[in-house]
Amino acid sequence: MSQLQDKYKQLIDAANASGISNLQINEQDNVLHIDGDAPDGASKDKLWDIYGKIDPDFRAGDVLMNVNVSVSAGTKAKVTTDSTNLNIRQGPGTDQPIVGKAAHGEIVTLQSKTNDQWWLIKTDGGVEGYAYAQYLSPQ
Amino acid sequence: MKISKILLAVFLSASVLFFSCKPKDSDVQAKITEKFAATPECSGASASVTDGVATLTGQVKDDACKNMAENTAKDIKGVKSVVNDLTTTPPPPPPAPAVNPDSELTKGVTDATKDFPTVTAAVNNGEITLTGSIKRADLQKLMQTLNTLKPKKINNQLTIK
């Protein structure tokens, strides 16, 4: 076992035990890459908690954990901004014009996943557009 | 005196008989080779036998094949012991993790840091370098998003408040 895999053994073990699908653990240029799809938000949070315990300031720069919650069209997601409204945009990018807003705590419906950062969503009010996935928690 | 001579003669003839019963190394080796040829798992393994000791060399698929070859050799009559010098083929390296080009990373970083005005992010050669400052409560949130952008590395030089 490499030094890196030894350092992050707890994280790798947890990833293996959490039902992460398409799990891939690779090392490249002294960075440990952990990729996969988490069955739910709790599994993903658990992995980040473990990672945060091993490297509390995320300072070492030796892990890239790209584990995302697998969602499909029709999934309901809650807007989990700090307190503000979530911008809904015409395209996937902050340079795109804002076409509407979803309130903090509002439930929206996922239409499709453009990438791991931008999801096409629709509000109950009928506004459709792209929102930043970081602020959406699949229900 | 006479008795001891008889005993010696008996002993000598017994030992000759005993040794003549013992399979020849070359025959044992041929047997092992034959068995290996008939066992797909043992493909790549070969044996040489000296004084009943079979030494296995070559490269087989994995540890299970290595053990199987050893047991196969042990089962051959005339093999006293097995020296297992077989090596296993290392598994193929996993596919290299995908890294996004700088142009895509720059766009992703711009979006990710939009709500963190005190954070400055630079992209160079696949690496994201963060400078400035951030609240501890926001650090993990930002890191989670940056980790999804598929960079080569993230250098976190942020002052954590």
Interface residues (C-beta under 8 A of the other chain):
Chain A: Q24 I25 N26 Q28 D29 V31 H33 D35 W48 G52 D57 F58 R59 G61 L64 M65 N66 N68 G93 T94 D95 D116 Q117 W118 Y132 Q134
Chain B: P94 P95 A96 P97 K107 G108 T110 D111 A112 K114 L139 Q140 K141 M143 Q144 T145 N147 T148 L149 K150 P151 K152 K153 I154 N155 N156 I160
